[in-house]
Amino acid sequence: MNRREVHLILNPAANKGRAESRRKEISRFLLERSVEPVWHVTEFPGHAGRIAARLPEDALVVAVGGDGTVHEVAASCAGTSRTMGILPAGSGNDYVKALGVGTRLRGALEVLASGRVRSVDTGEVNGIRFVNGLGIGFDAEVAAGVAKAPEYLGGSGRYAWSVFRLLAKFGCHEATIKLDGERSIEVKTLLVAAALGTTYGARFRIAPEARLDDGLFDVLFSEEVTRSEVLRLIPQALRGTLLSHPKVHLERAREVEIELREHVPAHVDGEILTPSRTFHVRMLPGSLNIVAP
């Protein structure tokens, strides 16, 4: 770490308020390496992104929280000369798995101290930046349900709770998926995902082959499925074998246009978007500088 100070953006509410308790440990680690920690504590949703946007262009900006904090900080650092770091302190911590940082704080601190700066891809959907993935349909409805789930269940438990609540009323959506402005796919689908990272909802490996720096989205979608088929898809998603199901398909593309017959819920990096009938997704290759192993 060849810097004299690091800006740390802390979400004190992350992981049921436990993130705040790691502050002393993080500061001690940095000070032992002659690095001055400059703390910024978020006070409301969206605050992390605002803080990051005001920091110097050459700053090292570290998200200390869960995937929501990572999402906000990354959106403000992408396309700038700022470098981002991540210290996982949430309940899901999906993005750090794809990045190779891991979910343990001590290991992430070591990466921050001795890792290298990589240029990784980000995505944009209807003008909104994201780093891990976009989900439309069932995936987004699950993400919305996670916010209502009992906190004691933890990251993956809350995700599973939401899934099973939705099984009674789920439906498939008529969609047209256009890839790179050329090939169009007409499908009645449970969900469409454009993934950069590998994992959603703490343990669901929906895109195990996705890479953060190949300039392509892993675009997953299903054909129309029944409730019993959804029940079989869930353990496959946990094992990372979703693509072995005959009704689940993978394409790769730099640009994706999704048109639906009705307004459908969507999320990016677990953050809920306004339901829409159209989603224009584009790749922003190498747009984020980030500390990785």
N, C-alpha and C positions, 0 to 999 in steps of 0.2 A: 504494500500500500504506500505509494509515493505521494501522499497528500498529508497536509498538516491539519485539515479539518474535514469532517464529514457531516452532512446535513441528514438528520434522521427524522422521518415523518412518522409519528407514532399514533396509531389508533388505539386509545386506551380501552375502548369497548370490545376489542377483538378477543375472541376465545373466552366469552363470558367475563370480560374484564381482567383476564389474567395477563394480558400483554403488558400492562403497566408495571407488573411486578418484575419484568425482565430488564427494566431500564437500568438498574444499578449494575447488573451483570454485564450488560452491553457497554456501558460507560467505562467500567473497570478494564474490560478487555482492550478497548481502544486506547485509553490513557496509558496502559502498560506498553503500548506500541507508539507512544508519542504522537497520537492522533487526537485532536480535540473534537469531542462530540458536540454538535450544535443541534439541540432538540427542538422540534416543532410538534405540538400536540394538536390533533384535530378535535374540532368541537361539534361538527355536524356533517352529514353526508355531502360529499363534493368538496369538502375543505382540503383534503389531502392534495387534490389536483390543483386547487388555487395556490396552495403554499408552494408546490413544486414549480408552478409557472412563474412565480416571482423570484426564484433563486437564480444566482448567476449562471450564465450559459456554460461555464466550465466546471460547474459544481458536481460533486459526487452526491447523489440523492438516494437515500436508502429508505425503502418502504418497510416499516415495522408493523406488521398486522397480517390480515388475511388477504384473500384474493380480491376483495373489494378495494382495499388500500392499494394493492399492487396495480389493479386496473386504473385507478385514478392517477397514480404517480406516473405510470408508464405512458398514459395518454398525454401528459404534460411534458414528458422527456423525449418522446418519439419525435423525430424530425428536427431535433436540436443537437447541440454539441454536449449537452449534459450526459453524464454517465449514471446509470441506475444500478443500485444494489438491492438485495432483498434479504431481510431477516424474518423468517416465517414465524408468525405469532398468532395465527388464526386457527380455525378448526378444520378447514378444508385443505388449504395450502396446495392447490392443484398445480399452479404454474411452476413452482420450484421443482416439482418432480420431473417435468419435461426439460427444465433447464439443467438438471443434474445437481442442483444445490442440496436437495434433500430437505426433510421436514424438521430436523433437529437443529436447535439454535446454535449449539456449539460448533457443529459442522459448518453451518452457514457463516458464522463469524470467521472461521478459518478460511473459507472461500473468499470472504470480503477482504481479508488481510493478504492473501497470497494468490488469489485467482487472477485470471486474465480478462481483459475486456473483449467481449464478442459483439459483433453486429448481428442482430437477429431481426426477424420479420415482425411487422405488426399488420393488423387488418383494419379495414374501415367499412362500416355498414351504415348507409344513409347518413354519412357525415360523422359517425361516432367511431372513435378509435377503440381497438381491443387487442389483447395480446394472447389470450388462451383459446377463445373460441366463441362462435355464434351458434345459438340453438333456436330453432323455430318449431313451434308446435308443442308436442308432449314434453320435450326437454325443458322448454321455457315454463310450462305449467308446473312442472316439478320444481323448478327453481323458485317460482313464486310461492309454492307450498312450503318450501324449506323455511322461509321466513316466519311461517306460522307454526312450525313444528316445535315441540317442547325442547328447550335448550339442553336438558340433561342427556338427550340422546346422542349428542356429539355430531360431528360433520356428516359422516356416512349414515348414521342412524336417522338423522333428520331427513336426509335425502330419501332413504328407503321408506320412511313414514309417509312422505309426500307422494311417492310412487304408488303405494298401495291405496292411498285415499283417492287417487285419480282413476284407478282401474274401473270403478263403478260407472264412470261417466265419460270416459275418453272417447275421442272420435278421430277419424282420419280426415285429411284435408286434400282437396284437389289442387295440384300445383303444377306449374311449368318451371323447370329448372334449365336455365341457359348457361352453358359453360364457355367462357372465353369468346362470347359473341357468336359462336358457331353452332355447336351441337345443342339441341333442345330435347328435354326429356319430359314427357307428360306422365304424371303419376298421381295416384291417390295414396297419400303417405301419412304415417304417424308423426314423423319428424324429419327435418332437414338440418344438418349441422355443417358448418364450415370451420374446421379445426386447425389451429396452429399447434396447440399443446396436445397431450395424450389423454389427459384425465379430467373428468368432471365429478363434482359431488364427492370429493375426497378419495373415492375408491373405484369409481366407474370408469374403466379404461375404454372409452368409446372409439378412440383413434390411436391405437397402440403403435402404428407405423408413422405417425405424423412427426415432422421435424420442424424446428423453429427457424431454420435458416436455408430452406431449399427453394424459397420463392413461390411455394404452391400451397394452397389450401387442400387438406383432405376433406372432401365433400362427401358426407355420408347421408343416405336417405333410405327409407324403407318403402316397400310396397304396402298395400293395405293389409292390415293384420287383425287377427281376432284377439279377444282378451286372453285366451289360453296361450296364444303365441307370444303376447307381451310378457306373460309370466315366464316363458322360457328365455325370452331375450334378456331379462334382468340378470340372471346369473352369468349369462354369456358376456354381458357388459362388464361385470365384476371381474371375470377371468381374463378379459381382453381378447375374447374369441367371437365378438359380435359379428365380424365379417364372415364367419363360417355359416351363418344362417342364410338360407337361400333367398330370403326376402329382404336382405340388407345389402346395399350396394355402395361401392366406393368409387369416386372419380377424383381426379386432381386437376386443379385449375387456378389461374391467377385472378380471374374475375368471374363472379357468379351473379346472375340475376334470377330472383325467385319471385314468381307471380302466383298469387293464391286467389281462390274464388271469394273468400271472405277474409275479414280482418282476423289475424292469428297472433297470439302472444309470442314474444321472442325475448331472448336475453343475450347479453355479451358478458363473458367472464362472470356469470352468475348475477349480473345486474339487470333488472327487468327493464325492457324497452316498451314504448307505447305500441300496442298491437297495430299491425299494418297489413295491407294486401300485397305490397311490393317491397322487396329488399334488394338493394344494389350493393354488392360486396366486392371490394377490391383489395388486392395485395399491395402492401408497401414494403418492398424487400429491403432488408438491411437498414431499417429506419430507426432502430433502437440500439444504443450502446449499453451493454449490461455486463456486470461482473459475474463470471461463471467459472467453474472448475477448469 
